[in-house]
Amino acid sequence: MKYIKLSTNIKEIKKRAFVNNKELKRIVINSEEITIGKETFENCNSIEMIILKSEKIKIEKTEPVEIEK
């Protein structure tokens, strides 16, 4: 799974939903309101882009992450 496009009726991405997904490159979130669980994208090192089209976004608190460039 390299590309995920979430429909407008998705209101929450559960904690650790995509953890360790090494193939995921792009995520598009279309919901007007979304809650993103802790560590949802932990160890998803291939992600190149996350597009948030939401007006109201809640991200559950997690530890800071260092991003390599």
Secondary structure as UniProt FT lines:
FT   STRAND          3..6
FT   TURN            8..9
FT   STRAND          12..13
FT   TURN            15..20
FT   STRAND          26..29
FT   STRAND          33..36
FT   TURN            38..43
FT   TURN            45..46
FT   STRAND          49..52
FT   STRAND          56..59
//
